[in-house]
Amino acid sequence: MMTKKEILTMLFIFSIVQLSGQDTKMSLSLKQSCLLGIEQNMNVQNAALEQQKARFRLREAESKLYPQLEAYSNFSYYYAIPKLIIPGEIFGQTGLIPVEIGTKFDWSNGFRATQLLYSQSYFTSLKLARQMGTLSELDLQQKKEEIIFQVSQLYYLCQATHAQISFLKASRKNMDRLLEITELQSRNDLIRKTDHSRVAVAADNLQTQIDNLDQLYSNQLGLLKYLIGLPMETEVVLSDTFAFSQENMLVDLFNKTGLPERTELQVLDKQIEITELTRKSARQSYLPTLTGFGQLYYQGQRNEFDFLKGGDDKFYKVGVVGINFTIPLFDGFEKRSKIKQYDLELMQLKNRRENILEYFSKELVDALHRYRNNMEILRRQEKNIQVAEEIYDVSLQGYRQQVVPLSDLLMSENELTEAHLSYSNALMQLKNAGLEMRKVKGEMLLIIDN
């Protein structure tokens, strides 16, 4: 069954889909892409199915709290009737006399009921089943976080490539205008023909870069469609703005101290708790068990098979109720061996938690350093763009006034192009560093919750 969020997501998607002939156009934000990825990802779907299985396992465990009722029919044929040895003095004889007990044919039909009254081990296993349900929820959350991280990385990569293509196309337009100017100057013998050829070569190189990036963008977008479950023929437009703002700084992440409970740690803590409950249940299996029972049946005994001939005295009513009290005494050290295994498993889990906590602490420090470093790189690239634009404007103006050689203009054009491409890469790296920060802080779900 689809959740409310999934239904709203699908309704929104249908509202933005436009049909043009056989083509489908779709505008996607990062949040929408992540929601689609969560809905379509097979690992997430399997984790959701596992969560449903955990709920049914809990119901299975809780069923023991209710009376267990069954109907039965038991038919027996004694080709050798059991005998009971009684003293002959009862009949005025000496010695022991064998007396047949029962008849050849025995047919019983009735109902049996049992009710668990007390079993400390069972009540602990009930808690264990509930904790298993919580563990499946955490596993589902972890799978969602993984797909959000993957989709976000790919989304930012597509944005960066598209931004580079857009700038290169704008540069190509400027280069085409310069190509027209140099062609006119060459015809009027104002410049050498080789100067015009140099501009033509630069324009061709620029177009080659555009073509290569177009192919790369198509591949990246195809991978994104695959990841979020969209048909390859769907035309996708990434609607989020690829730009830097104060919101991208994630100041709230820097202000927090310590390592919060990441999903991986929560899963590990839950595994420790489950193992402790399992060990406790094994220890409690030494305790007594109290069960109530009841039975009502009709018994027919004959030396001839005439049960179906009718009559009032063919079957006899039998009823019994009682309590069964069981005390385990010796099982060949089976329970003791199980408990020792759980002790060792607990030690392993706690060692693993300590190790992974140290690793996450290191990961946090690295993520903070990476984010700050990428922030400084981005700011430097912003300044580089400003300087490169100023140099290009001066060079272009000087070239028009014939005081700046063509080589200087082409060099300033290349420097401006490199500055913009480097800025796009730096912005993508900063956004990825922000993703790493959210991952380290255990806040990946905020991307779809905001």
N, C-alpha and C positions, 0 to 999 in steps of 0.2 A: 504494500500500500504506500502511495506517495505521501510524503509529509506536506504540511501546509507550505513550507518554504519552497519545496520542489514544484508544487502546483503553481504558486505565484511566479516562480521562475519561468516555467513553461508558458504561462499566459503572457508574461512579458516578452518572451522570445517570439511567440506567435504575433504579438502586436507590432513588432518591429520588422517582421519578415515582409519583404515586398517581392512580388513576382513580376518579372519582365521577360516575356516569352518563356523560355525554359530555364533562365538563369535565376538564382536565388541570391539576394543580397542581405547581409546581416551585419548590424553594427554591434560590436562587442566591447564591453568594458572589462577591466581586469576581474572585477567581482563576478560578473556574469560568466566569464570564462572559467573561473574557479568553481562556480556552482555547477556548470555543465560538466566539468571534469569530474567532480565528486559524484554526480549522478550517473555518469557513463563508465567510470573506472571499475574494472572487474575486481580489483582488490578491495575497493570500498564496498562493492555489492556483496562480495563473499563475507566481509566482516559484518555487514548488516544481517546477512543470513545466519551467521554464527551467533549474533546477538539474539535473534529469534529462537535459535536452538537453545540458548542458555535460559530463556524464559520458559521453554517447555521442559527443560531439565529441572528447573525449580518446581514446576507444577508436578512433575513426576515424583520428586522427593516429597512434596507436600501431600501427595496422595496417601502416604502411609499414616497420616494423621486421621484418616477416615476409616470406618469399619470396612474390612475386606470380606465380601460376601460372595459365595459361590454355590451353585447347585451341582449335584452329582448323582450318578446312578452307577451302582457297583453290583455286578452279577458274578457269582462264584459257583463253580461245580467242584465238589470234593469227591474225587474218585476214591480217595482213602480218607474216611472220616476221622478227625482227631479223637484221641481217647484220653480219658482221665482215670488215673489209678486211685482207687479208694480202698480202705480197709474192708476185708470180707466180714468182719464182726458186725458191720451194720446190717448185713443180711443174714446173720447167723451162720456164717461160713468162716473158714480159716484162710489166712493168706491175703494177698492183694487181688482185687478184681478189676480188670480194665473195663471201663464203661464208655461207650461212644457218646460224644457231646456234639450235638448239632445234627444237621441233615445233609443230604447230598447237594441240594440246591439252596443257594442263599442269594436273595436279591434285595438290595437296599437302595432307596431313593430318598433324597432329602436335601437339606441346606446346611452349609457350614459358614460360620462367621468368626472372625478374629478382630481384635482391637488392641493396638499397641497402647499400653498404659504408661510405661516408663522405660526409656532407653536413653541414657545420657549421651551415648555415642551417636544415636540417631539425631538428637536435637542439635548436636554440634555439626553433623553433616548437613543439616538443614541450613545452618548459618553459612556453611561452606558453599552450598549451592547458590545462595544469594550473592556471595562474594564473587563467584564465578560469573554471575550476570554482570556485576560491576566491572570485572576484568574485560569482558567482551565489549562493554561500552567504551572503555579506555582504548581497546584495540581499534575499534571503529574510529575513534577520534584521532588516533595516531595515523591511520590510513588516510583520513581526510587531510591532515596536516601535510603528509608527504605529497599528495597530489596537488595541494595548493602551492607548495614550494616549487614543484616542477613546472606547473602551469605559469606561475608568476615569473620564474626565470626565463621561460621561453617567450612570454608576452613582452618582457622588457627587451629581450634580444631582438624580437621582431620590430619593436618600436625604434630601437637604435638603428637598425638597418634601414628602416623606412625613412628616418630622419636624415641619414646620410645620402640616401637616394634623392630625396627632395632637394637637399642643398646642392648636390652635384648637378642636378637638372637645372637649377637656377644658375649655377656657374657655367653650365653649357650654353645657356641663353646669352650670358655676358660674353662668352667666348665667340659665339656666332656673330654677335654685333661687332666684336673686335676683328673677326675674320672679314666681315664686310668692309670695315674701315681700311684694313691693310690691303685688301684686294683693290680698293679704289686708289689708295696711295701708290700701290705697285703699278697700276695702269698709268698713273700720272708721273711715274718715275720719281716719286717722293721718297720711296724706300726701295731697298733691294728686293728682288723676287724671293730670295732665300728667307728674308724676314717674314714674308707672307706664308711661306712653306712651313716655317717654324710654328706659326700660329695654327696652321692646319693640322700639323702633327700633334700639337697640344690638345686641340679639339678632339681629334680621333682618340687620343689616350684617355681623355675625359669620358668619351662615350663608351670606351671599353670598360672603364671602371663602373659606369652606370649599368651596362649590360651584365657584368659579373655580379654586381650587387642585386640586380633584379632577379637573377637566377637564384642567388643565395636567399633572398627574401621569400621567393616562391617556395623554396624547400623548407625554410623555417616556418612559414605559415601553414604549409601542408602538415608538418609535424605537430603544430599546435591544433589543427583541426582533428588530426588523429587522436591526440591526447584528450580532447574534450568531446570526441564522438560526433563530429560534424562530417557530412559528406564532402568528398574532395571537390565536387563541382560547386560547392557553396562559395560565393564571393563574400569575403569577410573584410570589414573595415574596423580597425582598432580605434575605439572612440576616446580612450583616455589620452590626456595631453602628456606628451613626453617632454617635460620641462622641470626645472628645479624651482622649488618654492620652500618657504620656511617650514611647511608641513612635512616636507621630506626629511627634515633633520631628525625627526623622532626624538625630540628632546626628552620626552617622558621616559624613554628607555635609558637615557643616561642618568636620570635622577634617581633611578632605583638602585638599591644596594643589595648585594647578595644574589644568590642563584635561586630563582623561584622553582616551584614544582613543575618541571617539564613533564610532558606526557610519558616519556620514557622512564622517568623516575617514578611516576605514579604507577605505571605498569609493574615496575620492579617491586615497589612497596606492596602492591596488591598481591604479587606472587609470594612475597615473604609472608604476608598475612594468611594467604590460603595454605601455604605449607605448614604454618604454625597451627592452623585449625585442623589440618589433616593429621598432624602429629598428635594433637589433643584428642581427636576422635579415636585414634589408634590406642592411646593410653586408656581412654574411657571404655574401650571394649572389654577391659577387665571387670567392669562393674556389672551388677546383676541386671537382668532384663525382666520386665513384668508385662505379661500379655493376657488379656481376657479372651475367652473363646466360648462359643455356643454351637450346639448342633441339634437339629431336628430332622428326623428321618423316619421312614416307614420300612420295616424289615419283614420280608417274607421268607419262610424256610419250609422246604418240601423235600420229600424223598422221591417224588415224581414231579415232572415239569407240568404243573397244572395251574400256574399263576394267572392265566388268562381265562379261566373257566368261570370266574365270578365267585360270589359268596361273600359273606360278611366277615369271615375269619381268615382271610388270606394274608393280610398284612397287619403288622403290629406297630403302633406308634412308639417311638423312642425319642427322648429329649434329654439334653445335658447342657449345663453351663458350668464354667469354672475359670480358674486363674492359673496361668502357667508362670512359674518363677524359675528363672534359669541363672545359674552362677557359673561362669567360666572358671575352670580350675587349672587345666594344663593343655597346651596346644603345641607342644614340641618347640617352644620358644619362637613361634611364628610372629606373634605380636611384638615381642622384644626386638626381633630383627628388623621389622618394619619401622619401629620407632627409631632405631639407630640409623636407618637409611634417611629418615626425615631430618634427624639431627645434622647429618652430614650435608644434606641438601640445603638446610638453613644456613649453614656455614658458607657454602658456596654462593648462595644468593647475597648474603651480607657482604662477602668479599667483593663480589661483582658490583654491588651498589657503591661500596667505598671507592672502588677503582673508577667507575663511570662518573661518580660525583667529582672526583679530581679532574677527570678529563673534561667534563662540562665547565668546570671552573677555568681551566686553561682555554677552552673554546670561547668562553665569555670575554676573557682578556684579549684574545686574538681578534674577536669580532669588534670589540670597542676600538682597538688600534686600527683595524682595517677600515672601519667607518670614518674615523677621524682623518686617516691618511687619504682616503678617497675624497673626503670633503675638501681637504687642502688642494688636492690635484684638480678638482673641479673648479675651485676658485682661481687657480693659476690659469686654467684653460680659458676661463671667462676673460681674464685680463689679456691673454694671448690673442683672443678673438678681437678684442677692442683695438689692440695695437696693430694686428694684421689688417683690420679694416681701415684704420687710419693710413697705414703704409700704402695699401692698395689704392685708396682714394687719391692720395698725393701722387702716386706713380701714374695713375690713369690720367689725372689732370696734367701732370708733367709731360706725359706722352703726347697728349693732344696738343700741347704747346711746343712739342718737339724739343723738349729740354731733357727728357728721360728716355734712355734707349729701350727698345722693345724687350731686351733680355731682362731688364729690371722689372718691367711690367709683368712679364710672364713669371718671374720669380716671386713677385708679390702675390700674384694670383695663386700660385702653388702653395705659398705659405698660408694664405687665407683658407684655402681648401683643406690643408692639413690641420689647421687650427680647428675648423668646424668638425672634421671627422674625429679628431682627438677629443673634442668636447663631448660628442655623442657617445664615444666609448667610455669616457670618464663618468658621464651621467649614468650610463648603464651599470658601470661598476659600483657607483654609489647606491643605486637602487638595489643591486644584488647584495651589497653590504648591509643595507637596511633589512633585506629579507633574512640574512644571516642573523642579524640582531633579533628579529622577531622569533626566529627559530630557537636561538639560544635562550631567549626569555620565555619560550613556551607560549607565544602569542600569535601564532600563525592564523588562528581562526578569526582574529580581529579583522583580517582582510575581507572576510565575507560577512562579518557581524556588523561592521560599521555602515 
